[in-house]
Amino acid sequence: MSHAAAVPMGTEEDDEILLIMAEQLGQIVQCGLVPGYRALAFLPILEELAGVEETVVRDKAVDSLNGIIPLLMAEQVSVKGKEEEEARLRCVKSAPGLILNMIKRMTGADWFTAKISACAILPCAYQFFNCMKGNSKVQLSAYAEGDAHLAGGVSVEDIKSELRTMFRVLSEDDTPMVRRGAGKSLAKFVEAVANLPYGKKGSISGPVAKEFVIPGGKDEGLIEKTVSQDLKNKVFEEIVPIYQALSTDEQDSVRLLAVSASGSVGCALGLDAIICSQVVLPVIKAGSADLSWRVRNNLAKEFSVVAQSQGFHESSRKTDLSKVFESFASLLQDFEAHVRASAVENIARMAHLGGVDLFKAHISPLLPNLANDAVMEDFRPCLESFLNDEFPEVQLHILSKLSRVTRLLDQMDVVVESVVAMSKNPNWRVRESVGFLLPHLTEARGVGGGLSKDLAEEVVVQLLRGLNDKVVNVRMVSARGLEEMSSSLDNGIWNAKALPALEQIVLKDSDDDCKFYAQQAIDSFSA
C-alpha cells in the first residue's frame, strides 16, 4: 500500500485525524521514541500531509518535517548493535537524496499547497546540507527519478545551488499564495544561505536575527566570523534580488513579509554597511512609506531588529543610521494607530542603538504627543483585562513588560489601581512582580503631581504589606521598592509608616538580604 493511500482525505473528521498524525509523527522522533536515523519512512507520509488543502494540517506537517530533518544527520551518531548500525548507515547514505527529491517534487507540484510547504521546508533542508562537508558527494542514483547522469553522485555545493534555484522559482510563482510562502520563509532561508545558526529553539525557531543583540557582544563577532566573503557574494547575487522583488510585489501581503525580513538580510550580508546601504536601506525607506498600512505595521513591529542588523552602528555610517531613524520617526507619527503602537514598542532598543544624539533629534520630540495618543486609549482596557486574567502566567507576563511603558501611562489611574490591587494576589511571583513595578509607576506618574496623595499612600501600604510577606523574594523586592520611593515620599508618610516597618526588618528578619535592603532604604531617606 502506498503512503498516500494511508492518508485519509475528505471530511472534517479526516482533517482532525490528519492533524494528529502530522503532529505525532514529528513528536515521536523529536522526543527520542524513534531515533532520527530510523525516521526516513516518515518523510513520504509527512510530504503527503504537507500538500493537503487544510492549512493547519500542512503547517503541522511542515513543523514535523523541520523537526525531523536535522535528526537525519546521523554521521556522528553512536549506536549499539549491528542492526542499529546498519540502519544508521542507510540513513547517512539515503537521507540527503530523499530530502532533495522530496523538495523537488513539492516545488514542481501542480497544486499550490505543496509549493507553500516547500518554501517553509527549504531553509531547514539547506541547513542540513550546510552540516555536510562541502567536498563530499551525495549518492542520488537510487532516488534520482530517471536522471542517469546523477548516478555518480552530486556535490553538496551543487545541491545547495539547486536549492537556491528552487527558492527563486517559488518566489516568482504566478500564485500570490506561493510568493507569500516564499516571503514568509525568506528570513530563515537567507540566514541558512549565510550559514548562520538556528535560534534557541533549533530548527523550529524563528529567524535568528531576532535573537541577536547588536552592536557589541558575541553576536556581532559570530556574524562577522561566520559570513565569509563567498557566502556574502551568494547572498548578494542570488538572494538579494529575490528580496528586492518580493518587497516590491503587487500584493501587500507579500511585501509586508519581505520587508520584515530586512534584519535577516542585513545579518546574512555580514553587517556590511556599504552593501546594506545600497540594497536594504532603500527597502526600509520604501516600507516605512508604503501605501499599505499593513506593510508599515509589519516593518514597525520588527524595526529595532532591522535597524541593528545593517552595520550602521559604526561611527563612519552615522548618516545612514540617521536615515533609518527618520524612517522610524515617520512610523511613530503614522496616521494608523496600529502602526504607531507597533513602533512604540521599539523605542527603547532604538534609543540604545542610536545613542543620545539621535534619540534627541528623532524620538524625544515625539514622546509628548505619544503620551496622549489615542492609541494609548485603546491600550488601557486591554491592559486592564490582562492584569485581571484568571491565569497568573498571563498576569506575570504583562507585569514584566509594563515597566517598559510606564512613562506613557500618565492618565491610566485604572491600570495603576489594578496593579496596586494585585499586591494581594495569592501567587507569590505576581506579588514579587508588583513590588518591583510599583516604584516605576509612581515615579512615572509623579507622586507629588499626577498621582493622587491617597494613591501614593496606598502604594506605600502595599509595599509595607510586602515586607511582611512569608516569601523572602517578595520582602526583598518591597524593601528595594521603598528605597527607590524614598526621595519622593514626604516626611509624614515616611516617619509614620515606612520607617518603623523597615526598622523591624533590620532587627528581626531572618534573611540577610532583606535586612541589607531595608537598611539601604533607611539610609537613602536619611541622606
MARLOMAR-508003 format. One record per residue: residue in one letter; x, y, z of N, C-alpha, C in turn. Coordinates in steps of 0.1 Angstrom, whole numbers, plus 5000, padded with zeros to 4 digits. Atoms other than C-alpha are relative to their C-alpha. Example, Ala and Ser with C-alpha at 12.3 -4.5 7.8 and 13.67 -1.06 7.14 Angstrom:
# residues 2
a500949885000512349555078500950125000/s499149895000513749895071499250115008/
//
This chain:
# residues 527
m500849885000500050005000500950125000/s499249875001501450354991499750085013/h500249914989501950615017498850094998/a501249915003499350835000498749935004/a501350074997496750565004499849995015/a500150014986497450565041499550135006/v500449874995496450935044498550024996/p501449985003492650975046499750154996/m500349875005491151275028498550024999/g501449975003487751445027499350085011/t500949944990485751525058500850075011/e499449934988486351735089500649915009/e499450104991486951425109501349954995/d498750045006489651325084501150115003/d499149894997491251665089500549995014/e499650014987491351615126501049885002/i499150115000493051275121501350044994/l498849965007495551425097500850095009/l499349904992496351705121500849925012/i499450084990497051455149501249924995/m499050085006499051235126501350084997/a498849915003501251525114500750045012/e499349964987501951635150500749885006/q499450124993502651285164501249954993/l498950055007504951175137501350085003/g498849924996507251465145500449995014/q499750014985506951435183500749875003/i499450134996507851065185501549994995/v498649995004511151145166500750105009/q499349904993511951465184500249975015/c499950044986511351315218500949885002/g499150115000513551015210499449865000/l500650135000511050735209500449934987/v499450065012512150675173501250084997/p498849925002515750775167500050064986/g500149935013516351015138500449924988/y499550085012518250765116499049894996/r501050095003515150545117498750074995/a501249925003512750825107499850024985/l500149985014513250805069498649964995/a501350045005509950625065498950105002/f501149904997508050915079500050114990/l499949895009509251155052498950004989/p501050005010506851045024498650035006/i501349984994503851045048499950155003/l500149864997504651395060500050094987/e500049935013505351505024498650014995/e501450015004501851395016499150105008/l500849924991500351575046500450154997/a499649865002502351895037499450054987/g500649965012500451905004498450015001/v501450004999496851885017499450145000/e500649875002494352165014499950075014/e500249944986493752225052501350065005/t498849934997496252485063500649955013/v499450044987496652375099500749864999/v499450135002497452015088501450034993/r498849975007500052155063501150065009/d499149934991501652375089500649915010/k499550104990501952095114500949904994/a499150095007503451865088501350064998/v498849925002505952135080500950005012/d499349994987506852175117500749875003/s499450134997507351805120501249974991/l498950025009509551785089501250085004/n498949914996511652075101500649955013/g499450054988512051905134500849874998/i499350135003513051565119501250024991/i498949995010515351675091501450025007/p498749994994518251785114500449875007/l499750124993517951455132500449894991/l499650105011518651265099501550024998/m498649995001522251395101500749905010/a499650114991523551065116501449964999/e498650045002527251065106500749995014/q499350004987528351145142499249935011/v500850064990525650945160500649865004/s499550124995526850655182498849905003/v501150104998524650335182500649875005/k499550134995524849995197499249894992/g500650115007524249675178500250014985/k499850005015524749565142498850054993/e501249965007521149625132499850155001/e500149854999521149985145501150064992/e499049955008524450045128499750004985/e500450015014523149925095498950114997/a501149905002520050155099500750145000/r499349875000522350445107500750034987/l499349995013524450385076499150024989/r501049975011521350365054499550145001/c500549864999520250695068501150104994/v498949915005523650855061500150004985/k499950025014523650725026498750064993/s501249975007519950785018499350145003/a500749884996518751095037500250124991/p499849885009520351365015499249994987/g500850025012518751214984498550015002/l501450004997515451165000499550155002/i500449864997515351525013500050084987/l499949925012516451674980498849974991/n501150035009513951484959498650035005/m501249964994511151544983499750154997/i500249865002511651914980499850034985/k500249985014511951894942498649964996/r501450045003508651714940499050115005/m500949904995506951974962500150134992/t499849885008508452264943499449994986/g500550015013507352124910498549945000/a501450054999503852014922499050094992/d501049935008500752114902499250095009/w500949924991498852244933500950085009/f499249914993500052544952500349975015/t499850044985499652384987501449945002/a498750064998502752174983501150104998/k499049905003504752464969500250095012/i499949924988503852675000500849935011/s499350084990505152395022501549994997/a498650015005508352365001500750135005/c499449874995509052735009500449995014/a499750014986508952655046501049905004/i499150114997511052345044501450034995/l498749975007513852485022501050055010/p498949964991515652675050500649895008/c499550114992515852365072500849904991/a499350095009516952155042501450054997/y498749935003519652405033501049995012/q499150024988520952395069500549865001/f499650145000521052015066501349984992/f498850025009523452035037501150095004/n499049924994525352315054500949925010/c499350084990526352055080500849894994/m499250105007527751825054501350064994/k498749955006531351865041499850044986/g500249945013531452085011500549924988/n499450085011533651844990499449865000/s500650135000531551534998499049984989/k500950035010529451364972498749935005/v501350064996525751274977499649904989/q500450105009524750944961498550014998/l501449985003521451004944499449904990/s500450095011521350714919498749935003/a501250084996518650524938498850095000/y501149914998516450834941499950114989/a499949895009517251044911498950014990/e501250005008514050954893500250024986/g499850005014515450884859501250094996/d498849925004518451124860501249925000/a498950105001521150884848501350075003/h498749934999523851154848500350025015/l499749984986523551174886500449875007/a499650134994524550814891501350005008/g498749994993528050914902499950095012/g500149914988526751144929500150154996/v499949855003526551524931500650065013/s499449934989528451764953499050075009/v500949924991526951934983499850144995/e500249865005527652274968499150014989/d501050005011525752184937498649985005/i501350024994522852064958499550135006/k500549874994522752394977499750104989/s500349915011522952584944498649974994/e501450045005519852384933498950045009/l501049964990518052464965499850154999/r500149865002518752834959499150034988/t500849985013517352804924498549975003/m501350044996514252624938499350125007/f500749894993513552914962499750114991/r500249895009513953164935498849974991/v501250045008511452974913498750025007/l501249994992508952964941499750155003/s500249864997509453334948499450074988/e500549945013508553404911498749944996/d501250075004505453184911498950094997/d501149915004502353324895498950015011/t501050004990500253234925500450085012/p499649924989500353504952500249925013/m499850084987499953244980501449945001/v498650065000503253074969501050115003/r499149894997505053414968499950045014/r500149974986503653485002500849905009/g499350104993505053155014501550024999/a498649975001508453255000500450125008/g499749884991508253595017500149965015/k500150044986507353425050501349935004/s498850084997510453195048501350074995/l498849935006512853455032501050025011/a499149974990514353555065500949885004/k499350124996515253195076500949954988/f499350055011516353105041501350084997/v498849925002518753395037501149985011/e499150034989520253315071500649864998/a499550135003520652955060501150014989/v499149985011522453065028501350065006/a498849934994524853275050500649915011/n499550104990525352965073499950055014/l500349954987524053155103499349895008/p500550114992523052925132498550015002/y501450004996519552825142499850095013/g500349934988517853025170500049905012/k499950074987517452905206499149874999/k500950125001514652655196500449914989/g499650095011516652495169499350024987/s500649995014515152415135498650055000/i501449955000511652525146500050155005/s499949864996512952875157499650094989/g500149895010512153195140501350054995/p498749945005514853405123500950035012/v499049984989517953415145500350155001/a499749865000518353785136499250075012/k500849944989515553855162500649985013/e499450034987517753705189501350075002/f498749944999520953885181499950145007/v499949874994521954185202501250074994/i499049925007523954435182499850145002/p498650035002526154635184500749945012/g499250064989528854475205499749865004/g500350134995528954145223500449894990/k499650125008529453795209499249994987/d500850025012526653815183500650074988/e499449935012528354075161501349924996/g498850075003531653875163499649874993/l500450125006529753555154499650024985/i500449975014528253715123501250024991/e498949965008531453855111500949884997/k499250125002533253525116499449904991/t500750115008530553305100499850044986/v500449965014529653505069501350044993/s498849985008532653465047499750094987/q500249925012533153675015499349924990/d500750095010532053374994498549995003/l501550014996528753345014499350134997/k500649875003528253715012499750034986/n500349995014528553704975498849924995/k501250085004526053424972498750075004/v501249934995523553624993499750124991/f500249875008524153944973499649974986/e500250025014524053784939498749924997/e501150095002521253524944498750035008/i501249984991519053614974499550145001/v500449865000519153994974499050034989/p501049985010517354004940498649955004/i501350054995514653784955499350095010/y500449914989514354014985499450134994/q500549875006514054324963498749984992/a501250025008511454164940498849985009/l501250024991509254044969499650135007/s500349884993509554374987499350114991/t500849925009508054544956498949934993/d501150075006505454284949498750075000/e501349925001502054404938499149965011/q500950044989500454214967500650055013/d499549954988500854395000500349895010/s499750124991500654055018501349944998/v498750055003503853965001501150105004/r499049904996505654295006500250015015/l499949994986504954305043500949895006/l499150104995506753975048501450024996/a498649985005509754065026500650115008/v499449884993510254405043500449965014/s499650034986510254255078501149905001/a498850095000513054015067501350084998/s498949915002515354315063501149985010/g499050034990517154235095500849884997/s499250125004518053885084500850024988/v499249975012519254015051501250075004/g498849934996521554255068501049915007/c499150094994522953985090500749914990/a499550095011523353755060501150074991/l499049935008525354025043501250045009/g498949984991527754015073500150145006/l500049874994526654355087500950104991/d499249915008528354515057499350124997/a500849875001527254875059499950054986/i500049945014528254965024499049934991/i500950085008526254685008498650035005/c501349984994523354735032499450134997/s500449865004523155105024499550004986/q500450005015522755014987498749914998/v501150095003520254724989498949995011/v501050014990518554725023499350135004/l500549874995518255085033498850064990/p501149955008516055175002498749925003/v501250084996513654885012499450055013/i500549954987513455025047499350134998/k500749875002512655375035498749994992/a501250035007510155245010498949945008/g500950064992508555025035499350095011/s500649914990508055305061499150104993/a500949915007506255505034499049924991/d500850085008504355215018498550045001/l501449965000500755295008499149915008/s500850094991499554985027500550015014/w499749994986499355035064500549865006/r499550134995499954655069501549984998/v498650015003503354685053500850085010/r499449924990504254975075499949945014/n500150064986502954795106500949895002/n499150114999504954485099501550045002/l498749944998508054695095500250065013/a499949944987507354885126500249905012/k499850104990507054565146501449955002/e498650065000510554445136501050114999/f499149895004512154795133501350005007/s498750004993514754765160500949894996/v499250115005515854425147500650044987/v499649965013516054565112501150105001/a499049894999517954875123501349965005/q498850044995520554705143500849904991/s499450105008521354455116500750054987/q499449955013522754685089501450055001/g498649964999526154765103500250155001/f499949855000525255135106500450065013/h499749954986526255155143501550055000/e498649945001529855225132500050154998/s500049855000530755595136500050054986/s499949955014531555625099498749994992/r501250025008528055525089498850085007/k501049924993526155785111499050064991/t500949955009524555935081498949904996/d500950115003522955605071499149975012/l500850034988521855545107498950115002/s500949894998520255885108498849994990/k501150035009518255795077499049895005/v500850104994517055485095499150065010/f500849944989515855695124499050094994/e501049925007514055925100498849924996/s501150105003512055625088499349965013/f500650044987511455525124499150115005/a500749884995510255875133498750014992/s501249995008507755865104499049895004/l500950104996506355535117499450045014/l500549954987505955695152498950104998/q501049895003503855965136499049954989/d500950055011501955735112498550035004/f501449974997498255815108499249885004/e500750124995497355455116500549975014/a499750024986497155385153500849875002/h499350134998498355015149501550024997/v498649985004501555135132500750075011/r499449934989502255385159500349915012/a499950094989501655125186501149904998/s498950105002504054875170501350075000/a498749934999506755145166500450045014/v499749964986506455255202500749895008/e499450114993507454905214501549994997/n498650005004510854965197500850115005/i499349884996511755295213501249975008/a498850024991514055155240501249954992/r498950065008516154945216500650104990/m499549905009516355225191500850115007/a499349914993517455465217501449955004/h498750064997520255225227500950004988/l499250015012521255185191500550144995/g499749875005521255555182500850095009/g499349914990522655705214499350135002/v500749884995521856035229499650104988/d500249905010522256255198498849964991/l501150045009519856055175498749995008/f501350004992517356005203499550145002/k500549864998517156375210499550064987/a500449945013516956455173498749944994/h501150065007514356205162498949945009/i501050064992512556045191499450095011/s500449924988512456275221498950104997/p501049905003510456545203498649944998/l501350065003507656295196499349945012/l500550074988507256155231498850075007/p501249934994504856425245498749974992/n501250035008502356365216499749855002/l500350144999502755985220499349975014/a500650034987501856005257498550035001/n501549975000498456155249499449944987/d500550055013498055945217498749925003/a501250084999494655785211500349855001/v499650144999496455455207500149955014/m499950044986497055465244498649985006/e501350024995493355495250499549854997/d500450135004492855165231500849905009/f499150094992495755015252499549985014/r500350014986494255075286499049895003/p500950124997491254835285500649874998/c499350125003493454575270500949965012/l499150024989496054615298499249965013/e500850044988493354605325499549864999/s500550135001491854295311501149895003/f498950094997495254115311500450005014/l499649994986496054235346499149925009/n501050074992492854085358499749864995/d500150135006493353755339500049905011/e500150114990492553435358501349925001/f498750085000495953285349501250085005/p498949924995498953405369501150024990/e498949995010501253335339499750124991/v500349885008499353605319500350125008/q499749884992499553855347501550025001/l498549994999503253785352500650064987/h499449955013503953845315499750144998/i500349865002502154175314500750095010/l499249924991503754295346501450024997/s498650005004507154205333500350104989/k499949915012506554425302499650145004/l500749884997504654705319501050115003/s499049904996507754885333500650074987/r499549945012508754955297499250124995/v500949905006505855185290499550095012/t500549924989505355355324500050144997/r499949865003506455685311498950054991/l501149965009503555685287498649985007/l501350034993500855595313499650115009/d500249884991500255945326498650015004/q501549994996496455905327499449875002/m500550134998496055545335499749965015/d500350034986494655555370499449865002/v500650134999492655245364501049895000/v499050105001495655045354500950005012/v499249994988497755175383499249945012/e500850064989494955085407499949854999/s500050145002494754735392501349945004/v498750064996498454685397500150005015/v499949994986498254805433499149895007/a500950104994495354565440500649864999/m499450135003497454275426501149975011/s499050024989499854315456499449905010/k500650104991497354085474499849874993/n500250125008497553815447500549885008/p499550124993497853455462501349954994/n498850055006500653385437501250095003/w498949914995503953505452500850064989/r499349945011505553555418499350134995/v500749885003502853805410500250115010/r499749904990503353985443501450054999/e498649965002507053995436500150104989/s500049915011506454155402499450135003/v500749884996504054405416501050095009/g499149934992506654505442501150074992/f498949945009509254565415499450114992/l500549905009506854765393499550125007/l500749894993505154995419500950135000/p499249885000508155235423500150064986/h499949955013508455265385498750084996/l501349945003504755355382499950145007/t500149884992504855615410501050114995/e499149905005507955775396499550064987/a500549955013506455795361498850095002/r501249924998503155935374500350135008/g499749884992504856185398499250005013/v500850024988503956115434499550135005/g500549874995503656485442499150074990/g500849935011501856565409498949924995/g501150075007499956335386499449895009/l500550114991499556065413499450065012/s500649954988497056145440500749965013/k499350034987498256155476499449875006/d500650124995495755885485500649884993/l499550115007497055665458501549975004/a498650014996500655735468500149935014/e500050074987499855625504499649864998/e500450145003498155315490501249924995/v498850075005501355225471500949965011/v499150024988503355265503499549895009/v500750104992500855055522500249864994/q499850135006501154775497501549955000/l498650034998504954785498500349955014/l499950044986504754765535499449865003/r500650134999502454465532501049904995/g499050095005505154305511501149975010/l499050024990507654355539499749895010/n500550104991505554115560499749874993/d500350125008505253855532500949885005/k499350114995506253505541501149954990/v499050035010508253475508501150105000/v498949924998511753615511500150104988/n499849925012511853745475499150125000/v500949895000508753955480500450105010/r499649914990510054105512501250094995/m498849935005513354195495499750104989/v500449905011511754355464499250125006/s500749894994509454555487500950105007/a499149924994512354685507500850094989/r499349935010514154785475499150114994/g501049905005510954955463499950125008/l500149894990510755165494501350094999/e498849935002514355265488499950094988/e500149935013513555375452499050125002/m501049904998510555575465500450115011/s499749924988512355735495500150154996/s499949865004513156055476498750074997/s501349945004509556115466499050005011/l501050004989507856055499500250125010/d499949894990507056335524500349945013/n499550054986508256305560498949945007/g501150054993504756235573499849854997/i500250145003504255915554501249915004/w498750084997507955805558500149975015/n499850024986508055855596498949925007/a501150074993504655725604499949854996/k500250135005504655415582501249924995/a498950085006507755325563501149985009/l498850024991510555385588499849895011/p500150104989509155175617500049864994/a500050135006508454885593501449954996/l498650035005511954895578500949975012/e499250024988513554915613499749865005/q500450144995511654595623500749894991/i499350095009513054425592501549995003/v498650004996516554525601500349925013/l499850074987516154395636499749865000/k500650134998514154085632500049904988/d500150095012514153945596501149895000/s499150125000515753605592500950004988/d499250005012517153685558501050124999/d499049895000520353895555499850104988/d500249915012519554035520498850095003/c501149914996516254165534500450115009/k499449904991518054335562500850104993/f499149915007520554485539499250104992/y500849915008517954635515499150095009/a500849914991515854765544500950115006/q499049894995518954945558500350094989/q499849915011519655075524498950114998/a501249915002516155225522500150115011/i499949904989516655395557501150104997/d498849915003520055535547499650094989/s500349925012518655655514499150125004/f500949894996515855865530500850095009/s499249914991518255995557500950094992/a499149925008520656115530499250114993/
//
